[in-house]
Amino acid sequence: MEWRGENSCKSGEYTTTFGGTCIAVFKLLPQPDPADVMPSPDTPTVQDTTQPPQSVPTPPDVTQPTLDSITVPVVTEPSQPVEVNYVGFSDQAYTATENAGSVDITINRIGTTGSVRVDLLSSDDSGFADTHYRSIEQTLFWAKGDDTAIKIPVEIIDNSEIDGDKNVILSLGNVANAELRLGTVVLTIVDDDDKPQVVVKPEPPKYTLIVTTTGEGHGSVASNKDGITCGDDCSQDYLSGTEINLITRTEAGSIFAGWAGDCSGDEGNFMVVMDAAKRCTAKFAMAPIEESVIIIEEPIVIIEEPIVTMPDESATSTTVSSGPASIGSVACNTSDKLAVGCDAHVETITYQEVGEHGNLTGGTLDHPLTNAGLVSNTKITPTGSLKGGKVSGVTNNEGLIENVEFVGASISGKNADGEVVGTIGGKIILASQIGGVVEDVRLAPDTQIVGSGTPKVGSERNIDSIGGLIIGDSEKPAILERLHIKTKSRVSNVIIAENVTYGEDVTFTNVEFRTKVIRKVTLKGRINGTRFKETYTKVESVTIRANSHLSNLDIGDNVVFEAGVTRDDSVTFSVHQRYMESHTIAALPNLNGIAALDSQRNNVLTWAKLQGGARFGAAGSRYRKIVTFKRSKRKNVEILGNVLTDVRHIGLKADILVVAAHTPPGTSSPSFYMLDRNGTPVLWDGAMSSLIPFRAEVTLAPVVPVSIWNNPVDIVGDVQVYFGYRLEETKTIVYSLEDVIEMKFTE
């Protein structure tokens, strides 16, 4: 009637390497009914009356036959077809909540002829073994006549994380004396952890800060945050908790005389915490006028060959200052060197030098100026430069600042069009006590920017900082030490020392890191780490932009790679090792010579690695990638592999592929077989496009364990096992090419 059993049995031809079962079904044809063979003796003979009557001869004297003398053919009832067994899952899909503990998976048998055996296996999809469930690898057996359903519990792991529903693939394979019906199903583990409550925090209240000035002197007050420039703008609303540093500035002939209201003390700077509406008054007084002391010189009598010299009648007067000359201010631009205080306002500065006690405030600098004192609130044009000394206040630099100690509110290198044109160079020491920042500047070759490391007033958050767009020299990059890079900055062509910190969403381009770890940033261009004693600079939770090149780095968790990223051999991947340790995945022998093909079958570079091996018999023996076994109908050969995913592919969907090549003794050309989802060998024609998945649509974890085979192998000859993965979107195939799992089976 027909063939039954394995799918390839149904044509009547079956080729096997790993064993199988075919059933031929026969049926006896029915015999004709006796009534159709001989008429009954009681049936009268009807004469044909259509012909004219004729004389009938007298029949001979013959004894009439009896029933006992008639031979009747024996008719046999048709036999029933041979019964076929079926096994399969009881349901199309299974569901369990994460806190259920376990779920029963039912496998049914239909039919009672002979004994039946089938393997039940679990494999990861979006759910991972030992993270979301305990893996299953079990052989089920029914004795002859037994058709009782078998229930197998699958343990569910409650990880108490809100990580969404997870799917696990359950499959039946290696069936004996039965056909599979519903051999693959999906178990969905429903995440029942409480979703986090979204608490909408009300925006903190705002309070108004009002600044006034008083006194006979003249001065102004500015804030380190936008809002206060008093004289002109003397009030501003700030969110509760904001810390505002008020900075006083005196005009020529005036001095700061102290604070009143919600501010106190006689220092020129005061930190206000906005926990309520505040009013601060800055008092300015006239600088004291130094009184002159007239000294009358006494006559000097010189006896020399009795000549008496009398003094000049006009008295000589000398002014004696009661303090250093830098107290108070004088008119600006009266000489080449400034030795005291000077407020240039909006004038163009003509000084060539600021002395040790000089204090230059305001003005525009359009030529080189050497500084040994303090320069503040100055605009430096593209032709201007400032070298040495201290820089304070708010400085707009479109020229060059070098070898200075920064103690003010800001240095910015932007021009009126928003372009970064200003340069700083030499050694820049960041020593602002008010949370000042150097931002949006270019860095001259071999610049060194160093934080002072001194305590700050007001808040621990006031650290030595740079920010905005920082552009170093590509040939001689600047080095940054002991400072903080502000959130959302963009930094290029620099060297980052170990004691540099940075905020979130910072982008580094063409940077060398001398740090042990890089976290929560974006990397572009050539990114170099540092080799330490046992490892390289570790990269975690970063995005690496397209076409970047990496060296001396160790790739950790949560690294996103855009297209075209390349690397040196000095780049390592600890993400694989940590994943194997956290998921209890045993290491296997390394398989070298990994290859990758794109959708056009062109060779492409891959960062994936593969491990694999085989063992025979009892658990505990070592897996080897080259091994010899004796053929057996009873002992299992276990073949395992580990896919160490190309880090650029982690999180993508892919099919796991397995191909085995068998070369029987006396032959030179192997036959190739693919393993399908049931683990059944299927003859392969060698075309990449015809490869069928061993496991379909797997979300690639850093390491994907692959249980390739765990059954007897009753053949002789050489067997090589190749495996890898095929990306669902790009169809790129990664596989073992040169180094594979090699087995020899003997009698």
Phi and psi in degrees as a GROMACS rama.xvg file:
@    title "Ramachandran Plot"
@    xaxis  label "Phi"
@    yaxis  label "Psi"
@TYPE xy
-166.197  169.82  GLU-2
-104.93  144.562  TRP-3
-136.503  166.443  ARG-4
121.869  -131.635  GLY-5
-61.8867  154.889  GLU-6
-57.2759  -40.3462  ASN-7
-78.0397  -1.60398  SER-8
-75.4467  -23.7491  CYS-9
-70.7078  -12.1723  LYS-10
-89.0851  -7.08908  SER-11
89.4992  -3.46237  GLY-12
-123.568  133.534  GLU-13
-143.828  125.016  TYR-14
-111.446  130.821  THR-15
-133.121  143.279  THR-16
-113.39  -34.1312  THR-17
-113.732  17.353  PHE-18
91.6414  157.099  GLY-19
-178.931  176.416  GLY-20
-132.301  129.745  THR-21
-122.823  140.419  CYS-22
-123.377  124.701  ILE-23
-96.7645  128.946  ALA-24
-108.164  124.54  VAL-25
-118.871  157.205  PHE-26
-145.48  135.667  LYS-27
-74.6003  138.99  LEU-28
-76.59  143.781  LEU-29
-71.8115  147.836  PRO-30
-86.9468  157.201  GLN-31
-65.1483  151.328  PRO-32
-68.326  141.295  ASP-33
-57.4321  -30.9377  PRO-34
-64.6345  -25.7866  ALA-35
-81.5878  -10.7744  ASP-36
-92.2555  -42.8527  VAL-37
-142.927  137.495  MET-38
-71.5599  156.718  PRO-39
-70.7108  142.718  SER-40
-65.7177  -19.817  PRO-41
-84.7668  -4.5781  ASP-42
-79.1877  120.537  THR-43
-68.2387  151.726  PRO-44
-91.0297  125.403  THR-45
-99.5062  124.601  VAL-46
-83.8167  141.924  GLN-47
-76.1249  115.386  ASP-48
-96.2005  6.4981  THR-49
-79.7032  -15.9092  THR-50
-99.6774  152.008  GLN-51
-63.5614  149.752  PRO-52
-64.1315  141.397  PRO-53
-126.792  161.109  GLN-54
-71.7785  135.004  SER-55
-103.974  124.08  VAL-56
-69.2903  152.968  PRO-57
-72.8279  125.053  THR-58
-68.9211  154.742  PRO-59
-67.6478  161.253  PRO-60
-80.2846  93.374  ASP-61
-120.085  137.019  VAL-62
-69.3064  130.743  THR-63
-64.8045  141.324  GLN-64
-71.6268  150.701  PRO-65
-111.563  166.985  THR-66
-59.9422  -31.0536  LEU-67
-70.2586  -22.2774  ASP-68
-94.2967  -2.12042  SER-69
-93.0873  132.454  ILE-70
-90.8968  113.685  THR-71
-100.309  130.035  VAL-72
-60.1619  147.282  PRO-73
-84.7  124.978  VAL-74
-105.589  123.698  VAL-75
-100.615  135.575  THR-76
-64.0638  139.992  GLU-77
-62.6599  141.014  PRO-78
-79.7688  154.809  SER-79
-77.9614  148.288  GLN-80
-62.829  157.198  PRO-81
-65.6188  132.378  VAL-82
-73.1108  136.828  GLU-83
-108.563  135.897  VAL-84
-87.7786  147.15  ASN-85
-128.38  140.402  TYR-86
-129.837  149.701  VAL-87
-179.774  169.014  GLY-88
-69.5284  150.909  PHE-89
-76.4394  -22.8684  SER-90
-133.336  156.198  ASP-91
-68.4515  -29.6737  GLN-92
-156.258  158.505  ALA-93
-127.029  149.853  TYR-94
-137.098  140.264  THR-95
-147.293  143.074  ALA-96
-77.164  155.482  THR-97
-61.9794  -30.3891  GLU-98
-96.271  14.5057  ASN-99
-71.4584  -20.7278  ALA-100
88.8701  -49.8157  GLY-101
-163.928  166.704  SER-102
-138.723  137.326  VAL-103
-84.4705  129.032  ASP-104
-106.098  120.868  ILE-105
-100.919  131.47  THR-106
-117.901  124.448  ILE-107
-98.8385  148.108  ASN-108
-118.116  133.061  ARG-109
-115.037  124.172  ILE-110
109.428  154.237  GLY-111
-130.148  7.25221  THR-112
-77.6521  120.542  THR-113
65.3362  -176.913  GLY-114
-90.4869  154.985  SER-115
-132.067  140.577  VAL-116
-134.505  143.604  ARG-117
-154.63  147.364  VAL-118
-97.2823  138.271  ASP-119
-109.428  124.654  LEU-120
-129.69  147.327  LEU-121
-112.419  152.202  SER-122
-148.128  152.819  SER-123
-72.226  141.145  ASP-124
-119.819  -106.791  ASP-125
-82.998  -16.9054  SER-126
-94.123  142.713  GLY-127
-115.108  137.852  PHE-128
-60.4143  142.094  ALA-129
68.255  -1.12637  ASP-130
-111.821  -43.1446  THR-131
-116.142  -20.2138  HIS-132
-159.762  165.976  TYR-133
-96.6326  130.914  ARG-134
-65.8634  151.923  SER-135
-118.972  132.219  ILE-136
-148.993  94.3475  GLU-137
-141.456  142.745  GLN-138
-99.809  127.61  THR-139
-102.522  143.566  LEU-140
-138.646  133.265  PHE-141
-118.115  132.868  TRP-142
-77.2144  167.666  ALA-143
-58.0919  131.908  LYS-144
84.0628  -6.8433  GLY-145
-97.1627  117.851  ASP-146
-123.358  29.5696  ASP-147
-72.5389  134.755  THR-148
-64.6762  141.83  ALA-149
-108.605  130.864  ILE-150
-109.008  127.375  LYS-151
-117.669  121.333  ILE-152
-79.1096  136.233  PRO-153
-108.331  121.709  VAL-154
-76.1615  130.125  GLU-155
-102.35  134.644  ILE-156
-100.973  124.283  ILE-157
-91.5771  104.303  ASP-158
-90.7208  1.50532  ASN-159
57.8582  23.7544  SER-160
-112.956  145.54  GLU-161
-86.3198  89.1889  ILE-162
-126.423  15.4721  ASP-163
81.7949  168.722  GLY-164
-68.4001  147.501  ASP-165
-126.617  142.093  LYS-166
-108.331  141.436  ASN-167
-126.478  135.808  VAL-168
-93.2325  126.862  ILE-169
-112.284  133.375  LEU-170
-141.442  150.276  SER-171
-107.413  140.52  LEU-172
-157.792  176.253  GLY-173
52.8983  47.2027  ASN-174
-78.6664  143.228  VAL-175
-125.397  130.059  ALA-176
61.51  38.5673  ASN-177
-165.663  160.843  ALA-178
-104.656  146.625  GLU-179
-84.9132  132.757  LEU-180
-126.47  121.047  ARG-181
59.665  69.2704  LEU-182
-90.4098  -8.61043  GLY-183
-138.315  130.215  THR-184
-138.623  171.432  VAL-185
-117.757  131.052  VAL-186
-99.9404  120.68  LEU-187
-101.475  122.489  THR-188
-97.2014  113.292  ILE-189
-84.6456  124.12  VAL-190
-74.2257  111.534  ASP-191
-108.907  14.3043  ASP-192
-68.9347  145.654  ASP-193
-62.7202  132.976  ASP-194
-71.1887  144.628  LYS-195
-64.3117  137.92  PRO-196
-74.6623  131.545  GLN-197
-86.4893  111.929  VAL-198
-101.354  115.383  VAL-199
-86.1894  107.942  VAL-200
-83.0373  131.189  LYS-201
-64.9128  146.241  PRO-202
-62.8295  133.164  GLU-203
-59.9032  151.134  PRO-204
-67.5961  161.121  PRO-205
-107.587  144.296  LYS-206
-124.824  151.1  TYR-207
-95.9102  131.633  THR-208
-105.534  123.43  LEU-209
-115.724  129.69  ILE-210
-116.927  133.51  VAL-211
-128.081  159.156  THR-212
-120.593  148.629  THR-213
-147.932  168.871  THR-214
105.718  171.085  GLY-215
-78.4941  -20.1922  GLU-216
-81.3578  178.645  GLY-217
-127.432  135.811  HIS-218
-171.785  179.943  GLY-219
-140.617  167.145  SER-220
-131.441  134.232  VAL-221
-128.567  158.622  ALA-222
-108.999  153.333  SER-223
-74.524  -14.8651  ASN-224
-110.445  155.779  LYS-225
-55.4558  143.155  ASP-226
136.782  -44.1499  GLY-227
-111.269  118.227  ILE-228
-140.872  78.9307  THR-229
-104.262  130.24  CYS-230
-4.13102  -55.7435  GLY-231
-87.2643  -52.0978  ASP-232
-119.17  107.751  ASP-233
-112.29  11.0164  CYS-234
-144.961  150.768  SER-235
-160.326  143.808  GLN-236
-90.8436  135.827  ASP-237
-131.379  148.955  TYR-238
-64.2605  148.397  LEU-239
-56.9152  135.245  SER-240
92.7074  -10.3789  GLY-241
-66.5773  137.733  THR-242
-101.6  122.344  GLU-243
-116.183  126.955  ILE-244
-99.623  118.537  ASN-245
-93.6447  130.716  LEU-246
-121.684  123.534  ILE-247
-91.1268  153.159  THR-248
-141.393  122.134  ARG-249
-94.8418  150.37  THR-250
-92.9401  168.187  GLU-251
-57.4811  133.893  ALA-252
84.8442  3.60756  GLY-253
-123.102  159.552  SER-254
-133.248  155.044  ILE-255
-80.6313  130.437  PHE-256
-111.558  7.66097  ALA-257
119.427  171.105  GLY-258
-104.456  156.836  TRP-259
-140.714  168.35  ALA-260
82.012  -132.801  GLY-261
-81.4326  -3.05039  ASP-262
-110.397  152.106  CYS-263
-146.252  166.343  SER-264
98.5321  175.003  GLY-265
-117.796  11.7488  ASP-266
-79.4099  148.429  GLU-267
-69.1633  -20.5089  GLY-268
-111.685  142.549  ASN-269
-144.487  132.917  PHE-270
-92.0581  123.405  MET-271
-109.083  128.379  VAL-272
-100.34  120.993  VAL-273
-86.0682  76.5352  MET-274
-102.96  3.63694  ASP-275
-167.867  171.347  ALA-276
-62.5055  136.514  ALA-277
-128.746  148.156  LYS-278
-132.971  123.634  ARG-279
-123.77  137.554  CYS-280
-118.9  125.025  THR-281
-97.9694  127.075  ALA-282
-102.727  130.782  LYS-283
-120.812  139.027  PHE-284
-124.908  162.421  ALA-285
-72.5782  140.139  MET-286
-65.3712  137.255  ALA-287
-62.5855  141.913  PRO-288
-87.9188  123.466  ILE-289
-72.3836  124.626  GLU-290
-77.5883  139.739  GLU-291
-86.7741  142.207  SER-292
-107.69  120.765  VAL-293
-89.7624  124.078  ILE-294
-110.784  119.35  ILE-295
-92.4646  118.765  ILE-296
-74.469  133.696  GLU-297
-73.8696  153.169  GLU-298
-62.8612  142.427  PRO-299
-108.994  122.621  ILE-300
-103.294  123.217  VAL-301
-116.255  120.551  ILE-302
-95.5256  111.025  ILE-303
-144.394  107.975  GLU-304
46.9577  58.2389  GLU-305
21.2856  56.8918  PRO-306
-111.62  133.01  ILE-307
-107.973  123.86  VAL-308
-103.166  124.602  THR-309
-98.2628  150.733  MET-310
-71.3098  159.917  PRO-311
-63.8014  142.408  ASP-312
-67.4963  -28.0792  GLU-313
-78.2125  126.298  SER-314
-73.4338  145.291  ALA-315
-99.1006  131.74  THR-316
-112.254  143.322  SER-317
-129.23  132.463  THR-318
-87.876  125.878  THR-319
-111.003  119.158  VAL-320
-84.4421  141.544  SER-321
-84.6183  0.536576  SER-322
-157.12  -177.316  GLY-323
-65.4016  155.835  PRO-324
-67.1792  -18.7217  ALA-325
-75.5583  -9.49212  SER-326
-74.0837  128.25  ILE-327
83.6228  175.055  GLY-328
-125.188  159.666  SER-329
-128.113  173.169  VAL-330
-63.8522  144.239  ALA-331
-87.9094  163.471  CYS-332
61.6375  37.0383  ASN-333
-95.6375  -7.72799  THR-334
-157.827  -177.61  SER-335
-81.3048  -21.3498  ASP-336
-124.851  132.069  LYS-337
-96.0931  121.989  LEU-338
-110.24  -10.9523  ALA-339
-129.921  -159.089  VAL-340
-84.9998  145.388  GLY-341
-151.569  128.528  CYS-342
-108.185  106.745  ASP-343
-82.5197  -7.07892  ALA-344
51.7064  -115.309  HIS-345
-108.189  12.8194  VAL-346
-70.3868  159.695  GLU-347
-84.8175  127.317  THR-348
-75.6582  134.106  ILE-349
-111.877  -5.1737  THR-350
-60.4456  148.022  TYR-351
-100.199  -17.25  GLN-352
-153.241  143.393  GLU-353
-113.322  121.986  VAL-354
-74.4558  177.45  GLY-355
-59.3865  -34.2529  GLU-356
-101.127  7.78707  HIS-357
-77.4871  147.601  GLY-358
-139.764  99.4975  ASN-359
-100.014  123.129  LEU-360
-120.685  136.546  THR-361
72.3237  -173.454  GLY-362
89.2079  170.944  GLY-363
-116.575  130.625  THR-364
-108.796  118.296  LEU-365
-120.708  17.704  ASP-366
-150.649  171.258  HIS-367
-66.5938  135.488  PRO-368
-132.539  127.196  LEU-369
-95.1578  132.391  THR-370
-125.483  128.106  ASN-371
-117.804  -0.245283  ALA-372
-115.805  -123.726  GLY-373
-131.38  128.303  LEU-374
-121.661  130.031  VAL-375
-141.28  153.375  SER-376
53.1555  45.4022  ASN-377
-111.896  146.024  THR-378
-103.124  125.681  LYS-379
-108.278  119.85  ILE-380
-78.9525  171.37  THR-381
-57.5087  -23.9008  PRO-382
-94.2683  -4.78569  THR-383
-93.0524  157.734  GLY-384
-151.67  149.485  SER-385
-129.865  127.618  LEU-386
-129.203  124.11  LYS-387
88.9983  173.382  GLY-388
73.5792  -158.068  GLY-389
-111.499  146.276  LYS-390
-121.793  130.354  VAL-391
-134.226  178.643  SER-392
68.7686  -150.438  GLY-393
-107.064  113.78  VAL-394
-114.001  125.414  THR-395
-102.007  113.197  ASN-396
-113.808  108.477  ASN-397
-105.485  1.41294  GLU-398
-113.648  -117.682  GLY-399
-137.21  131.485  LEU-400
-122.358  130.499  ILE-401
-145.122  147.165  GLU-402
54.1569  54.327  ASN-403
-123.341  162.304  VAL-404
-105.975  118.175  GLU-405
-90.7078  120.11  PHE-406
-125.714  12.3628  VAL-407
-105.797  -153.82  GLY-408
-89.3292  -41.6911  ALA-409
-163.698  151.017  SER-410
-124.889  121.596  ILE-411
-123.323  139.282  SER-412
-103.144  15.4468  GLY-413
-85.9406  144.853  LYS-414
-93.8042  -172.407  ASN-415
-65.3248  -23.7811  ALA-416
-89.0876  3.78739  ASP-417
82.9371  7.93303  GLY-418
-85.6223  143.311  GLU-419
-86.1624  107.695  VAL-420
-122.642  -23.3111  VAL-421
-74.7078  146.202  GLY-422
-123.526  142.326  THR-423
-120.135  150.815  ILE-424
-153.262  179.743  GLY-425
69.3144  -141.53  GLY-426
-106.145  119.623  LYS-427
-109.434  119.523  ILE-428
-101.719  123.911  ILE-429
-92.2893  112.921  LEU-430
-137.546  28.4395  ALA-431
-66.5873  135.408  SER-432
-93.9099  1.29344  GLN-433
-122.152  20.4527  ILE-434
75.5387  29.2959  GLY-435
-66.608  163.014  GLY-436
-142.135  140.281  VAL-437
-96.5669  122.068  VAL-438
-141.788  153.118  GLU-439
52.6542  63.3175  ASP-440
-135.163  158.408  VAL-441
-95.8604  149.801  ARG-442
-112.348  124.122  LEU-443
-65.7358  161.703  ALA-444
-54.7206  137.163  PRO-445
62.1803  25.2971  ASP-446
-65.7676  147.29  THR-447
-127.053  120.038  GLN-448
-112.519  121.009  ILE-449
-128.938  130.102  VAL-450
-73.7961  147.942  GLY-451
-75.2479  -27.6684  SER-452
75.1493  8.33233  GLY-453
-84.5636  150.936  THR-454
-61.532  151.01  PRO-455
-108.455  157.267  LYS-456
-87.7523  150.218  VAL-457
88.7742  -49.3834  GLY-458
-158.206  143.362  SER-459
-67.3593  -18.2083  GLU-460
-75.5057  -14.0613  ARG-461
-78.1095  82.9143  ASN-462
-109.125  165.312  ILE-463
-66.0413  119.392  ASP-464
-132.531  150.436  SER-465
-127.033  162.431  ILE-466
-168.949  -177.341  GLY-467
74.2658  -138.84  GLY-468
-99.0654  113.231  LEU-469
-114.573  116.827  ILE-470
-118.824  110.819  ILE-471
-91.3489  179.888  GLY-472
-89.5881  130.33  ASP-473
-69.5904  -27.9171  SER-474
-86.8477  -39.6  GLU-475
-129.209  80.6338  LYS-476
-66.8732  150.79  PRO-477
-73.9514  157.679  ALA-478
-115.358  134.317  ILE-479
-110.813  128.583  LEU-480
-135.299  142.839  GLU-481
50.2682  50.8235  ARG-482
-147.57  176.089  LEU-483
-121  135.392  HIS-484
-99.8667  124.089  ILE-485
-71.9764  157.127  LYS-486
-52.9232  140.422  THR-487
67.0227  16.8597  LYS-488
-74.0982  160.403  SER-489
-126.143  116.614  ARG-490
-123.618  130.961  VAL-491
-137.694  151.678  SER-492
56.1335  53.9038  ASN-493
-136.681  170.132  VAL-494
-114.196  125.471  ILE-495
-98.4781  117.171  ILE-496
-79.7994  168.346  ALA-497
-61.1584  -32.4382  GLU-498
-96.0946  26.6673  ASN-499
-99.2413  134.316  VAL-500
-114.223  166.488  THR-501
-153.41  153.493  TYR-502
-81.239  -172.904  GLY-503
-78.9543  157.313  GLU-504
60.6144  37.6266  ASP-505
-91.7083  138.099  VAL-506
-109.251  125.833  THR-507
-110.826  129.478  PHE-508
-124.185  127.679  THR-509
52.6976  63.3484  ASN-510
-125.641  142.323  VAL-511
-103.045  125.656  GLU-512
-102.69  125.024  PHE-513
-104.594  27.5912  ARG-514
-102.822  164.149  THR-515
-85.7128  -17.6138  LYS-516
-150.372  148.586  VAL-517
-126.097  124.549  ILE-518
-136.033  145.053  ARG-519
54.495  47.4923  LYS-520
-136.218  177.52  VAL-521
-114.254  135.573  THR-522
-116.029  139.526  LEU-523
-139.713  156.793  LYS-524
71.0719  -144.292  GLY-525
-88.2226  115.609  ARG-526
-115.124  115.676  ILE-527
-113.093  132.318  ASN-528
-98.4996  -160.996  GLY-529
-129.517  139.133  THR-530
-85.1582  121.293  ARG-531
-98.8706  -167.588  PHE-532
-60.5315  -44.7414  LYS-533
-122.031  -5.3357  GLU-534
-154.887  -174.145  THR-535
-113.766  174.412  TYR-536
-55.2106  127.408  THR-537
-91.5303  138.861  LYS-538
-114.47  124.612  VAL-539
-140.268  139.767  GLU-540
54.1076  49.4711  SER-541
-128.034  163.504  VAL-542
-112.463  130.433  THR-543
-109.095  117.362  ILE-544
-70.8178  163.956  ARG-545
-57.7938  142.48  ALA-546
65.2806  19.5963  ASN-547
-76.8592  161.562  SER-548
-127.42  133.248  HIS-549
-115.742  145.892  LEU-550
-153.116  151.094  SER-551
54.4064  45.2272  ASN-552
-130.032  151.715  LEU-553
-116.06  119  ASP-554
-82.6421  119.284  ILE-555
-102.921  -146.852  GLY-556
-80.6848  153.519  ASP-557
57.9354  44.5254  ASN-558
-102.784  126.361  VAL-559
-104.298  126.653  VAL-560
-110.007  129.299  PHE-561
-88.4622  173.836  GLU-562
-63.9285  147.218  ALA-563
80.925  10.3833  GLY-564
-72.3548  134.206  VAL-565
-121.235  170.119  THR-566
-150.85  159.284  ARG-567
-87.0801  170.259  ASP-568
-67.0775  -13.7025  ASP-569
-77.1196  -2.2634  SER-570
-88.0296  126.433  VAL-571
-115.662  172.087  THR-572
-134.232  83.6537  PHE-573
-73.1583  -13.3487  SER-574
-58.1855  -34.3446  VAL-575
-68.2507  -47.637  HIS-576
-62.959  -43.7046  GLN-577
-65.6216  -36.9333  ARG-578
-66.8482  -41.535  TYR-579
-64.1057  -38.3886  MET-580
-67.971  -43.3304  GLU-581
-73.508  -22.0574  SER-582
-109.901  11.5914  HIS-583
51.591  52.4702  THR-584
-101.954  120.938  ILE-585
-73.335  138.675  ALA-586
-72.0546  144.405  ALA-587
-121.98  169.541  LEU-588
-57.7356  139.3  PRO-589
-73.1582  139.078  ASN-590
-106.99  116.921  LEU-591
-90.8319  169.719  ASN-592
74.078  47.873  GLY-593
-80.3956  138.551  ILE-594
-122.202  162.417  ALA-595
-144.938  140.529  ALA-596
-125.324  137.135  LEU-597
-83.028  -174.534  ASP-598
-65.3574  -20.508  SER-599
-94.5032  8.44321  GLN-600
66.747  28.8721  ARG-601
-90.7309  143.705  ASN-602
-68.8894  134.404  ASN-603
-130.735  158.225  VAL-604
-73.8134  145.184  LEU-605
-133.92  146.563  THR-606
-103.873  6.02244  TRP-607
-72.2381  157.524  ALA-608
-132.923  153.538  LYS-609
-127.663  144.853  LEU-610
-127.967  148.401  GLN-611
-171.542  160.585  GLY-612
-175.565  172.745  GLY-613
-134.73  153.571  ALA-614
-146.386  165.13  ARG-615
-126.115  128.356  PHE-616
86.1428  -137.058  GLY-617
-65.8892  150.425  ALA-618
-65.9119  153.432  ALA-619
105.709  -23.1652  GLY-620
-75.7846  158.462  SER-621
-78.4701  148.497  ARG-622
-85.7311  134.324  TYR-623
-127.795  147.851  ARG-624
-88.4547  -14.156  LYS-625
-130.624  119.781  ILE-626
-154.954  153.118  VAL-627
-117.811  133.094  THR-628
-125.406  159.033  PHE-629
-93.4252  139.7  LYS-630
-59.9408  147.853  ARG-631
-155.174  143.663  SER-632
-94.097  -6.95505  LYS-633
-119.952  -39.8263  ARG-634
-84.3332  136.645  LYS-635
-80.8558  143.417  ASN-636
-101.906  123.474  VAL-637
-106.165  124.589  GLU-638
-120.73  123.046  ILE-639
-124.395  153.252  LEU-640
-140.737  154.909  GLY-641
-124.496  126.362  ASN-642
-95.7126  112.061  VAL-643
-91.587  96.3957  LEU-644
-60.2916  138.174  THR-645
-52.6263  122.787  ASP-646
-58.8839  -22.1072  VAL-647
-73.7581  -12.5373  ARG-648
-106.581  -3.11635  HIS-649
-59.8412  130.648  ILE-650
93.0948  -9.65271  GLY-651
-85.2804  160.195  LEU-652
-85.3656  140.668  LYS-653
-155.044  158.517  ALA-654
-99.5826  136.007  ASP-655
-85.481  131.163  ILE-656
-116.989  140.826  LEU-657
-136.156  129.711  VAL-658
-130.277  135.533  VAL-659
-119.887  137.814  ALA-660
-111.536  128.212  ALA-661
-118.257  125.164  HIS-662
-117.469  103.298  THR-663
-65.7574  158.361  PRO-664
-57.5662  141.086  PRO-665
84.3564  0.339925  GLY-666
-119.256  157.475  THR-667
-111.381  -19.2135  SER-668
-106.312  125.282  SER-669
-79.6279  159.127  PRO-670
-102.234  138.352  SER-671
-106.329  138.189  PHE-672
-131.29  137.935  TYR-673
-94.1931  149.098  MET-674
-97.3544  125.5  LEU-675
-84.3343  -171.753  ASP-676
-64.8605  -22.7918  ARG-677
-90.3217  2.68282  ASN-678
77.3694  16.2042  GLY-679
-89.7945  130.792  THR-680
-67.5819  131.901  PRO-681
-126.681  129.433  VAL-682
-57.8176  133.64  LEU-683
-112.256  137.468  TRP-684
-87.8836  0.607963  ASP-685
91.3323  -7.75689  GLY-686
-83.0623  128.544  ALA-687
-59.8672  -33.0689  MET-688
-69.3494  -17.9366  SER-689
-98.1785  3.49408  SER-690
-64.576  132.315  LEU-691
-103.232  148.447  ILE-692
-75.3357  141.011  PRO-693
-80.6746  -38.9275  PHE-694
-136.427  127.277  ARG-695
-101.256  145.5  ALA-696
51.4852  51.2239  GLU-697
-85.0013  134.248  VAL-698
-79.9511  117.034  THR-699
-69.7649  115.27  LEU-700
-84.7054  171.249  ALA-701
-54.3434  -37.0868  PRO-702
-133.188  130.342  VAL-703
-116.219  108.424  VAL-704
-74.4468  140.822  PRO-705
-126.8  113.472  VAL-706
-86.6788  100.554  SER-707
-81.9696  -42.2114  ILE-708
-158.398  139.674  TRP-709
-152.517  65.2964  ASN-710
-148.199  165.496  ASN-711
-63.3205  154.316  PRO-712
-127.419  106.838  VAL-713
-104.533  61.4132  ASP-714
-139.89  170.926  ILE-715
-124.579  158.102  VAL-716
119.367  -172.229  GLY-717
-99.2167  138.367  ASP-718
-129.777  127.692  VAL-719
-115.567  135.229  GLN-720
-113.499  122.423  VAL-721
-109.086  144.662  TYR-722
-153.73  167.179  PHE-723
173.432  -152.81  GLY-724
-144.201  158.679  TYR-725
-125.19  119.515  ARG-726
-66.4841  135.379  LEU-727
-66.3771  -39.8976  GLU-728
-81.5522  -50.6134  GLU-729
-93.6203  -12.8437  THR-730
65.7687  14.7631  LYS-731
-64.372  134.62  THR-732
-111.659  127.396  ILE-733
-112.757  127.659  VAL-734
-155.546  164.267  TYR-735
-80.5893  126.086  SER-736
-112.028  -55.8136  LEU-737
-90.2373  -45.3246  GLU-738
-105.853  113.276  ASP-739
-127.668  176.52  VAL-740
-82.6481  117.157  ILE-741
-114.321  128.423  GLU-742
-131.745  141.871  MET-743
-118.999  126.605  LYS-744
-108.616  126.457  PHE-745
-117.831  169.675  THR-746
